[in-house]
Amino acid sequence: MIRQVGAAVADAQTSMHRAFLELQENQSDEMRALGITPSWYELSQIDVELKLALHMETEARPGRTKGFRLLAASHNAQYQNAFSFKADGASTLKMRLSSAPPPANLQRDTQAMTIRELRRLRQMKIESDKVTAKIEADAAGDDD
């Protein structure tokens, strides 16, 4: 359950990064000239509180010692009604997820990769602009 919450937070953060990059990429030159830029958002700290119904079972395995298994279920109205579970018996799991910088070597590699990618995109834009200019020039020549 903790893994799923963490994965959902990471997915939300990735979606926000993608949205920012898309907005930045599609931003008009006029907006850039005015200094208007998309906002960068970060989930820097997430507090999560889960109400859980916990149940422990013993597992008897032939030839082995008894094992225990902890089962957790979300405490909600459906669970409460199905099992006549009292809310005051629910356990609470509290956790805080905080952002942290990546390890230095990973951050350095990512920055280098980003710089290479930006240079590649810039070159593609220059080439695209040249093709567009040629098409426009050819079209203007056809009008004569």
N, C-alpha and C positions, 0 to 999 in steps of 0.2 A: 504494500500500500504506500509506504514511504517512497519507494522507487517510482511508482506511478505519479505521485504528486510532484516529485522532482523532475520527472520527464515532462510533465505537463507544463511546469514553470519554464523549463529549458525551451520547449516548443513555442511557448508564448513569446519568450525573449527573441528567439530566432525569427518569428513572424514580425515582430516589431522592427528588427534590424532590416529585414527584407523590404518592409514597407517604406522605411526611411530611405534606403538606397534607391528604390523605385521612384519615390517622390523627387529625390535629388537628381536622378537621371533625367526625369521628364520635366524638370523645372525650366522655365523659359529664361532666356538671356536677360530680358527686362527685369524679371524678379531678382536674378542674381545681381544685376547692376544696382538695384535698389537695396541690396543687402538682405533680402528676404530669403531665408533658408528654412528647410524643414526642421522640425524639432526632433532631437534624439532622445528617446526614452529608454530607461533602463529599470528593470526590476531589481533594485539594489537590495531590498530586504523584504522577505515574505514571511508573515507570521501565519501559521496554520494550526488550527485546533480541530481535532477530529474526535467526535464522540463515538466510541466503539463498544460493541458487545463482545466481550472476550470469553472464550470457552476453551478449556484445556481437556484434552483427551489422552488417555494412556493407550499405548499400542503394545499389545502382547505379540511378540514374535517368537515362534518356536526356536529354541536353542540360543536365544539372545536375551539380553536384559530388557526390561521394560523401557519403552521410550515414551516421551511425552510430545504432544503436538499442540501448539497454540493456534487456535482458529480465531480470526477477527472478522466481524461483520459491521458494516456501517449501522449506527443506531439511527433509525428513522421510523416514521409512523408505520410503514409497512412491516418492518421487522418487529416493532413493538406489538402490533396487533396480531401478527402471525404466531408469535411465541409467548404472548402475555408477558413481555419483558418490561420491567419497571425502569424508568429513566434514571432513578437514583442508583441503579446498579451498573450504569454505564461507566466505562473507563474513558479517560481523556488522554489523548496523545497530543502533546504540544511540541511543535518544532519551529525553528527559525532558519530559513534559507537566506544566506547573504551572499552577495556577489563578491568575487575575489578576482584579482588579476590572474591571467594564465601564467604558467611558469615562464621565466625569462627567455629560455631558448625557444619555446613555442611562440611567444609573442614576437620575438625577433624574426623567426621564420615566417610568421603570418604577415608581418609588416613588409618584409622583402617580397613576399608573394603578391601582396596588395600593390606595391609600387610597380612590380613587373606588369601586373594586370592593368593598372591605370595607364602605363605607357603603351601597352598593346591597344587598349580602348581608344586612347588619344590618337594613335597612328591610324586605327580603323576610321575614326571620325575624319581625319585629314584626308584619307583616301576617298571616303564617301563624299566629302565636300568637293573634291576634285571632279569626281564622276558627275555630281549634281551640276557643277558649273559647266562642264562639257555638254551635258544634256541641254541645259538652258541656253548655252551659246549656239548649239546646233539648232535648237528650236527657233531661236531669234533669227538665225540665218535662213531658215526655211520660210519665215514670214516675209522676207524681202522679195 
